[in-house]
Amino acid sequence: MLKPWTLAVGLVALGCATPLAAELNVPIAVRVVSFIQPSPTGVVSAAILYDPGDAASEGEAASIERGVGSGLSVGRSVIRTRRVPVSAIGTLSGFRVAFVTVGLRTEQGSIAVAANRSSVLTISSDRSCVQNGHCVVGVTASPKVQITVNRAAARAANIRFGSAFLMLIKEI
């Protein structure tokens, strides 16, 4: 009979490790997009900003890609993602959304500047990104799922949400 820890070690060895607590809850994060005003329609391009040299960042980028797959329907739109190395962001034109992976704390200020310039909704599982005003939305899963919106970051990026959404989330 296998011990429970033997099964866990086997799953890790096969690359099936349990998700990190910091990984983005993709279904919730994607659902946030449907509350943008005016509501997006058609294909919504989303950047997955990551650091190719950071294992946690690469892991979260892969998790987001798996979660979205070839496209995820939300409201009257379909979210499609593309990985963008943080070193190449210069501008985020052409994207409506940017998922900011963990491990990018030193780049979050420049990410915010690029996102604000192009009115891009930034979403992250990194609580500090939202608290510091560098990301508009934070989605955390521990100890419970919580959505936090930074009002100043939303204003700077010219992002507006529907009032029903604002009643359900925490604003800072």
Backbone hydrogen bonds in HBPLUS format (Angstrom, degrees):
<---DONOR---> <-ACCEPTOR-->    atom                        ^
c    i                          cat <-CA-CA->   ^        H-A-AA   ^      H-
h    n   atom  resd res      DA  || num        DHA   H-A  angle D-A-AA Bond
n    s   type  num  typ     dist DA aas  dist angle  dist       angle   num
A0006-THR N   A0003-LYS O   2.97 MM   3  5.25 133.3  2.20 106.8 119.7     1
A0007-LEU N   A0003-LYS O   3.40 MM   4  6.86 151.0  2.50 152.5 159.4     2
A0008-ALA N   A0004-PRO O   3.19 MM   4  6.55 158.4  2.24 148.4 154.1     3
A0009-VAL N   A0005-TRP O   2.95 MM   4  6.13 161.5  1.99 146.6 151.2     4
A0010-GLY N   A0006-THR O   2.94 MM   4  6.14 154.9  2.01 144.9 152.3     5
A0011-LEU N   A0007-LEU O   2.92 MM   4  6.21 153.7  1.99 150.8 157.5     6
A0012-VAL N   A0008-ALA O   3.01 MM   4  6.26 158.4  2.06 150.5 156.2     7
A0013-ALA N   A0009-VAL O   2.97 MM   4  6.18 157.9  2.02 147.1 153.4     8
A0014-LEU N   A0010-GLY O   3.03 MM   4  6.24 137.2  2.22 139.2 150.4     9
A0016-CYS N   A0011-LEU O   2.70 MM   5  4.89 159.8  1.74 159.5 152.2    10
A0015-GLY N   A0012-VAL O   3.01 MM   3  5.08 157.1  2.07 103.8 110.8    11
A0023-GLU N   A0020-LEU O   3.08 MM   3  5.46 162.1  2.11 112.1 117.7    12
A0029-ALA N   A0025-ASN O   2.94 MM   4  6.11 169.6  1.95 159.8 163.3    13
A0030-VAL N   A0026-VAL O   2.86 MM   4  5.91 166.9  1.87 162.1 164.2    14
A0031-ARG N   A0027-PRO O   3.12 MM   4  6.13 147.7  2.23 133.5 142.3    15
A0032-VAL N   A0028-ILE O   3.16 MM   4  6.50 140.7  2.32 147.7 157.2    16
A0033-VAL N   A0030-VAL O   3.12 MM   3  5.56 137.8  2.30 107.9 117.8    17
A0034-SER N   A0031-ARG O   3.04 MM   3  5.61 140.9  2.20 112.7 122.0    18
A0035-PHE N   A0032-VAL O   2.99 MM   3  5.55 160.3  2.03 117.4 123.8    19
A0036-ILE N   A0033-VAL O   3.23 MM   3  5.63 170.5  2.24 114.3 116.8    20
A0162-GLY N   A0035-PHE O   2.97 MM 127  5.63 147.9  2.08 154.4 164.7    21
A0037-GLN N   A0160-ARG O   2.74 MM 123  5.32 159.1  1.78 141.4 141.3    22
A0042-GLY N   A0076-ARG O   3.09 MM  34  6.54 143.8  2.22 151.8 141.2    23
A0078-VAL N   A0042-GLY O   2.86 MM  36  6.06 150.2  1.95 142.5 145.2    24
A0044-VAL N   A0078-VAL O   2.80 MM  34  5.90 168.4  1.82 152.5 153.3    25
A0080-ARG N   A0044-VAL O   3.00 MM  36  6.17 163.9  2.03 158.4 157.9    26
A0096-ARG N   A0045-SER O   2.94 MM  51  5.83 166.0  1.96 156.8 158.5    27
A0097-VAL N   A0045-SER O   3.39 MM  52  6.63 157.0  2.45 150.0 151.7    28
A0046-ALA N   A0080-ARG O   2.80 MM  34  5.92 153.6  1.87 162.4 163.3    29
A0082-ARG N   A0046-ALA O   2.96 MM  36  6.44 134.5  2.17 158.1 168.4    30
A0047-ALA N   A0097-VAL O   2.86 MM  50  6.29 156.4  1.92 149.8 148.1    31
A0099-PHE N   A0047-ALA O   2.73 MM  52  6.10 162.9  1.75 169.7 167.9    32
A0048-ILE N   A0082-ARG O   2.89 MM  34  5.92 151.4  1.97 141.8 141.3    33
A0084-VAL N   A0048-ILE O   2.89 MM  36  5.71 167.5  1.91 141.7 139.0    34
A0049-LEU N   A0099-PHE O   2.85 MM  50  5.99 149.6  1.94 155.6 165.8    35
A0101-THR N   A0049-LEU O   3.18 MM  52  6.10 166.5  2.20 157.8 162.0    36
A0050-TYR N   A0084-VAL O   3.25 MM  34  6.48 153.1  2.32 144.4 149.0    37
A0086-VAL N   A0050-TYR O   2.82 MM  36  5.49 156.1  1.87 155.9 155.8    38
A0054-ASP N   A0051-ASP O   2.99 MM   3  5.43 171.8  1.99 124.8 127.4    39
A0058-GLU N   A0054-ASP O   2.89 MM   4  6.14 166.2  1.91 160.5 164.5    40
A0059-GLY N   A0055-ALA O   2.85 MM   4  5.94 154.7  1.91 144.5 152.2    41
A0060-GLU N   A0056-ALA O   2.94 MM   4  6.16 158.1  1.99 147.9 152.9    42
A0061-ALA N   A0057-SER O   2.95 MM   4  6.15 156.5  2.01 147.2 154.2    43
A0062-ALA N   A0058-GLU O   2.96 MM   4  6.19 158.0  2.01 147.8 153.3    44
A0063-SER N   A0059-GLY O   2.98 MM   4  6.21 151.3  2.06 142.2 150.5    45
A0064-ILE N   A0060-GLU O   2.90 MM   4  6.17 155.7  1.96 151.5 157.2    46
A0065-GLU N   A0061-ALA O   2.97 MM   4  6.23 161.7  2.00 149.8 155.0    47
A0066-ARG N   A0062-ALA O   2.95 MM   4  6.19 159.5  1.99 148.8 154.0    48
A0067-GLY N   A0063-SER O   2.93 MM   4  6.13 155.3  1.99 144.6 151.9    49
A0068-VAL N   A0064-ILE O   2.94 MM   4  6.17 152.2  2.02 153.8 160.1    50
A0069-GLY N   A0065-GLU O   2.75 MM   4  5.70 153.1  1.82 148.6 157.3    51
A0071-GLY N   A0068-VAL O   3.19 MM   3  5.56 146.0  2.31 135.8 135.1    52
A0072-LEU N   A0079-ILE O   3.02 MM   7  5.12 153.1  2.10 136.4 144.4    53
A0079-ILE N   A0072-LEU O   2.82 MM   7  5.12 169.4  1.83 143.4 141.2    54
A0074-VAL N   A0077-SER O   2.85 MM   3  5.44 167.4  1.87 150.2 152.4    55
A0077-SER N   A0074-VAL O   2.99 MM   3  5.44 158.0  2.04 129.4 136.0    56
A0088-ALA N   A0085-PRO O   2.85 MM   3  5.50 163.7  1.87 122.5 128.2    57
A0089-ILE N   A0086-VAL O   3.46 MM   3  5.46 167.0  2.48 110.9 109.1    58
A0091-THR N   A0089-ILE O   1.85 MM   2  5.12 105.5  1.31 126.3 121.7    59
A0095-PHE N   A0092-LEU O   3.12 MM   3  5.83 153.4  2.20 141.6 143.6    60
A0121-LEU N   A0096-ARG O   2.94 MM  25  6.22 164.8  1.96 146.9 141.8    61
A0098-ALA N   A0121-LEU O   2.79 MM  23  6.13 151.2  1.87 158.5 156.5    62
A0123-ILE N   A0098-ALA O   2.93 MM  25  6.29 158.5  1.98 156.6 160.2    63
A0100-VAL N   A0123-ILE O   2.81 MM  23  5.98 160.7  1.84 152.1 158.9    64
A0107-GLU N   A0104-LEU O   2.90 MM   3  5.30 140.4  2.06 112.9 124.9    65
A0108-GLN N   A0104-LEU O   3.05 MM   4  6.08 116.6  2.46 150.7 167.3    66
A0108-GLN N   A0105-ARG O   3.40 MM   3  5.24 156.1  2.46  97.4 104.2    67
A0111-ILE N   A0107-GLU O   2.94 MM   4  6.19 150.5  2.03 154.1 163.6    68
A0112-ALA N   A0108-GLN O   2.93 MM   4  6.11 156.9  1.98 146.4 151.6    69
A0113-VAL N   A0109-GLY O   3.12 MM   4  6.43 154.5  2.19 144.0 150.4    70
A0114-ALA N   A0110-SER O   3.09 MM   4  6.29 166.5  2.11 147.0 149.8    71
A0115-ALA N   A0111-ILE O   2.84 MM   4  6.03 159.4  1.88 153.1 159.6    72
A0116-ASN N   A0112-ALA O   2.82 MM   4  5.91 162.2  1.85 151.5 156.3    73
A0117-ARG N   A0113-VAL O   3.06 MM   4  6.19 156.4  2.11 146.5 152.7    74
A0118-SER N   A0114-ALA O   3.34 MM   4  6.54 143.6  2.48 139.6 147.5    75
A0120-VAL N   A0115-ALA O   2.92 MM   5  4.73 165.7  1.94 134.9 139.6    76
A0119-SER N   A0116-ASN O   3.38 MM   3  4.99 165.9  2.40  97.8 102.0    77
A0137-VAL N   A0122-THR O   2.96 MM  15  6.23 167.0  1.97 161.3 165.2    78
A0124-SER N   A0137-VAL O   2.99 MM  13  6.46 148.8  2.08 147.2 156.3    79
A0139-VAL N   A0124-SER O   2.94 MM  15  6.26 154.6  2.01 148.2 156.2    80
A0129-CYS N   A0126-ASP O   3.01 MM   3  5.60 140.6  2.17 115.0 125.2    81
A0131-GLN N   A0127-ARG O   3.05 MM   4  6.30 168.8  2.06 154.2 157.8    82
A0132-ASN N   A0128-SER O   2.88 MM   4  5.81 152.7  1.96 144.0 149.5    83
A0134-HIS N   A0129-CYS O   2.85 MM   5  5.16 139.5  2.01 166.9 173.9    84
A0135-CYS N   A0129-CYS O   2.94 MM   6  5.22 136.8  2.13 124.5 121.3    85
A0133-GLY N   A0130-VAL O   3.01 MM   3  5.08 159.7  2.05 106.7 112.9    86
A0150-ASN N   A0136-VAL O   2.91 MM  14  5.23 158.6  1.95 147.1 154.2    87
A0138-GLY N   A0148-THR O   2.79 MM  10  5.04 155.1  1.85 148.8 155.5    88
A0148-THR N   A0138-GLY O   2.88 MM  10  5.04 161.5  1.91 146.7 152.5    89
A0140-THR N   A0146-GLN O   2.97 MM   6  5.31 165.0  1.99 156.1 158.8    90
A0146-GLN N   A0140-THR O   2.86 MM   6  5.31 152.4  1.93 146.7 151.6    91
A0170-LYS N   A0147-ILE O   3.00 MM  23  6.28 177.0  2.01 163.5 164.4    92
A0149-VAL N   A0170-LYS O   2.85 MM  21  6.32 154.6  1.92 156.1 164.4    93
A0172-ILE N   A0149-VAL O   2.89 MM  23  6.27 158.4  1.94 159.1 162.2    94
A0154-ALA N   A0150-ASN O   2.94 MM   4  6.20 156.5  1.99 154.7 162.1    95
A0155-ARG N   A0151-ARG O   2.92 MM   4  6.18 161.3  1.95 152.5 157.3    96
A0156-ALA N   A0152-ALA O   2.92 MM   4  6.10 160.6  1.96 147.8 153.3    97
A0157-ALA N   A0153-ALA O   3.06 MM   4  6.24 144.3  2.19 142.5 151.0    98
A0159-ILE N   A0154-ALA O   2.82 MM   5  4.93 175.8  1.82 149.6 149.8    99
A0158-ASN N   A0155-ARG O   3.01 MM   3  4.88 155.3  2.08 100.8 108.4   100
A0165-PHE N   A0162-GLY O   3.14 MM   3  5.47 124.9  2.46 105.0 117.5   101
A0166-LEU N   A0162-GLY O   3.23 MM   4  6.59 157.0  2.28 148.8 155.3   102
A0167-MET N   A0163-SER O   3.19 MM   4  6.43 135.1  2.40 143.4 153.4   103
A0168-LEU N   A0165-PHE O   2.93 MM   3  5.31 148.4  2.03 110.3 120.1   104
